[in-house]
Amino acid sequence: MKINPLAAFLMGALFLSSVSAAGFAIWHVISVRAVYKMQPQLAEINVVVARTQMLINEAMEYRKHNPAIDPILQTVNPRASLPASAPTKSPGK
């Protein structure tokens, strides 16, 4: 019985394709499980970021009423340039 070389090649390609598909399916399931395990940590991080942003916004709002907080804000983040205080209107001519 003679084996057709084309048929043997196609059977080998089919076998490799099915093995790689099974491997990728297992890898996908493992990755999805890892992502689901990280969801609570992500939620905690989002809460911390939101609270921090609220604190920054509150400090910037307080700065409008009391610019004496500027040195404190600059020590927290010296790279950030603070916007100028509310400009006062100069008397017109």
C-alpha positions in Angstrom: 0.0 0.0 0.0 1.5 3.3 -1.1 0.9 6.5 0.9 0.3 9.6 -1.1 3.0 12.3 0.0 0.4 15.1 -0.3 -2.0 13.3 1.9 0.7 12.6 4.5 1.7 16.3 4.5 -1.9 17.5 4.8 -2.5 15.0 7.7 0.6 16.4 9.5 -0.4 19.9 8.9 -3.9 19.1 10.3 -2.4 17.4 13.4 -0.1 20.4 14.1 -3.0 22.8 13.6 -5.2 21.0 16.0 -2.5 20.7 18.6 -1.7 24.4 18.4 -5.4 25.3 18.5 -5.8 23.2 21.7 -2.7 24.9 23.2 -4.0 28.4 22.4 -7.4 27.5 23.9 -5.8 26.4 27.1 -3.6 29.5 27.2 -6.7 31.6 26.7 -8.6 30.0 29.5 -5.7 30.5 31.9 -5.4 34.1 30.9 -9.0 34.8 31.4 -8.9 33.3 34.8 -6.0 35.5 35.7 -7.9 38.6 34.5 -10.9 37.7 36.6 -8.7 37.3 39.7 -7.4 40.8 39.1 -10.8 42.5 38.9 -11.1 43.2 42.7 -7.6 44.7 42.8 -8.5 46.9 39.8 -11.7 48.1 41.5 -9.7 49.0 44.6 -7.2 50.9 42.5 -9.9 52.8 40.7 -11.4 53.8 44.1 -8.1 55.1 45.3 -7.5 57.1 42.1 -11.0 58.6 42.3 -10.5 59.6 45.9 -7.1 61.1 45.1 -8.6 63.1 42.2 -11.3 64.4 44.5 -8.7 65.5 47.0 -6.7 67.3 44.3 -9.8 69.0 43.0 -10.8 70.1 46.5 -7.3 71.5 47.1 -7.3 73.4 43.9 -10.8 74.8 44.7 -9.6 75.8 48.2 -6.6 77.5 46.5 -9.0 79.9 44.8 -10.1 81.2 48.2 -6.8 80.9 50.1 -3.6 81.1 47.9 -1.5 80.5 51.0 -1.8 76.8 50.2 0.4 77.2 47.1 3.7 76.3 48.9 2.1 73.1 50.2 0.8 72.2 46.8 4.2 72.8 45.2 5.9 70.5 47.8 3.6 67.7 46.9 4.2 68.1 43.2 6.9 70.6 42.4 6.9 69.8 38.6 3.3 70.9 38.2 3.0 74.6 37.7 0.1 76.0 39.5 -2.2 78.3 37.5 -2.2 81.9 38.5 -4.6 83.1 41.1 -7.8 84.7 39.9 -6.8 87.9 38.2 -8.0 91.2 39.7 -9.5 93.7 37.4 -7.5 96.9 37.1 -9.4 100.1 37.1 -10.3 101.4 33.7 -9.6 104.8 32.3 
